[in-house]
Amino acid sequence: MRCSTQTARTTLFALVLLALLACHPNRPLEPSQLIDALWDGQPPRTAAQNLRVYVCQLRRILTEKMIVSSRAGYTLAADLGQIDVELFE
């Protein structure tokens, strides 16, 4: 089964988003921060919509409860030990 280039790109961005959230577990990151990081300060016109797509994709991969949306932004909700980065702090 072959993936389209667009599907592969979407998956890659979703994984980068997961890495960004995992570096700051249980702390909300504003959409503007995530957009800036995902597109290195040069987001496309559709960045906000794309971000929502990547969040939706992560929720399907993980569990819906792990990616929390709030007015403050998006949070990776994780218990101590669920994310390796916490072990090295």
Buried (B, 14 or more C-beta within 10 A) or exposed (E): EEEEEEEEEBBEBBBBBBEBBBEBBBEBBEBEBBBBBBBEEEBEEEBEEBBEEBBEBBBEEBEEEBBBEEEEBBBBBBEEEEBEEBEEE
